[in-house]
Amino acid sequence: MILEATRILADALASPEYGVNRQIDTVARDADDKAPPHVKTIGDITRDRWAAEIEEPPSVPAFLVAPAGPATLGGEVLAGSLRDSETVSIDVIYLGREVDSAEGFAHMMMTFRAALRTLRVLMDNEQAADRTRNGVCIIGAEDVTWGLAEMPIESTGGTGALTVTFSGRDTVV
């Protein structure tokens, strides 16, 4: 479930129909705030070398999507080989060049607001097919938290991460 949840979230953020860049222009901001730039790179540690090795992304701003920690795979084995996973948490880490400035921090927060809108659309019933991959279905987004993060990438400096905790069902255990 960890692999699938990581990829499902990364693909949703990159979706041309409802991804972060479709949402970013509609984020409310103060009259004197500049619009944040679109996210140029969205990578996840299961498909992108730069993300897996925590290196400089091809362009910024970027999202690095990665598991936040171990998944709870207890759950109950149900009839028909269905198994509910309790939770899996996935980080969406913002990488930008000016996050340490007031404007850069504001842009990061506006971009996270757009990411939350993407998550809201992903969890809508109309996107049920987008929440299923390789027999794993994301059932719900149980919790979302935000925090500061330090990345060992010199050019990005301090940054932040959204952590999304999903519940899901594995139908092919």
N, C-alpha and C positions, 0 to 999 in steps of 0.2 A: 504494500500500500504506500510505502514511503516514496518509491520511485514514481508511481502513478500520480500521487498527489502533487509532487514537485512539478512534474510535467504538465499536469492539468492547470495548475495555477500559472505557470510561465506562459503557456499557450493562451490562456484567457487574457493575461496582461498584454500580450502581443496581438490579440484579435483585432482585425481591421473593422469588425462590426461593433464591438463594445469594449475594446481594450483601453488601456490607460491613455493613449494618445487621442482616442475618440472622446474621452471624458475630460481631458485636461483643459480644453478651451472653455468649458462651461463651469469651471470651479469658481465660486464666488471669491472675490478679493476686494480689498480696499481700493478706492479710486486712484491712489498714488502708487499702487503695486503694479509692477510689470508682470505680464503673463509669464508663467514658467515655461522654459523650453520643453519641447517634446522629448520623451525618452528615446534616445537613439539606439540603444542596445539593450536587449533583454536576454539574459543568458541563465542557464541553470547548470548545476554541477553534474548532471547526468548526461548532458549533450555538448557542452561547450568547454573546451580546454582551458580558456582563460578563467572561467568561473570555477572549475574543478581545482585549478592550481592557485586560485586567488591572485590573479595577475591583473595588470592593467586591461580594462575592457577596450575593445576596438574603438569606441567613441563614447563620450559622456554627454549628458547624464545617462546613467545605465542602471538597470535593476539586475541584481544577482539573486537568483532564487535557489534556496537550499534548505534541506531539513534543519530544523532548529534543535533537534535532539531526538532521543529514541521515541519510537511510537509505542503506545500501549496496545498490544495485540491480543490481550486476554479474550474478552468477548465470549459469546455463547455460540456454540456450534448449533446451527438450526437445521431443520429438515431441508433436504435438497442440496446439501453441502454449502449452504450460505453461512458466512461467519461475519458477525459485526465486529469491527475494530472499535475500540473505545475512542482513541484519538491519535492524530499525527499532527505535529506542528511544523509549519513551513515559514521560513524567513523570507521577506522581500527586502533586500538591502539596497539602499539608494547610494549610488556612487556619482559624485559630481565634483567639479573643481573648486567651487566657491562656497562650500557648505559652511565653512567657518565664518563667512560674512553674514550680515543681517539679511541681505537680499537672497543669498544662497540658501540660508536656513528657511526663509519664507517659501522659496521655490520648492525646496524639499517637502515642506509640509503641505503645500498645495498639490504637489504631485502625489503624495500619499492619499490626499483626499480623493483625487481622481482614481487611484488604485482601489480605494474602498468602494467607489461607485462601480468599478469593474467587478469587484467581488459580489456586490449586491446583484448585478445583472447575471453573473455566473450562477448564483444560487437560485435564480428565478426558474420556475418550472419549464419555461420555454428553452432553457439551455441545458436540460437534463442530459442530452447526448454529449455535450461538452464536458460533463462531470463524470463520464464513464470512459475507462480505458483499461484494456486487458483484463476485463472481468471485475475491475475495482470501480465502485461507484461512490462518489462523495455524496453523503447524505445531508450534511449540514456544516456550516461554519459556526462552531460553538463559541469561539472567543477570538478577539483581535486585540493585540496590545502593541504599543509603540515604545521604543527606547532608543537611546543613543548607542552607537556602536563605533568601535575603532577597527579600522581595516589596515592590514600591513601593506597598503598600496600608497606610496608616497604622494602621488599627485592628487589623491582624493581627500586626504586629511580625515577629520572627524565626519561621521555620517550617522544615519539612523536606520532603523529596521522596523518594519511591521512584522509581527508574528501572527499568523493565522492558524488557529487550531481547528482542524477538520475532524468530523466523525465520518466513518465510511463503512462500506460493506464489501467484502471480498467474496465473489461468487465462484471462484475457482480454486479454493484452498484444497 
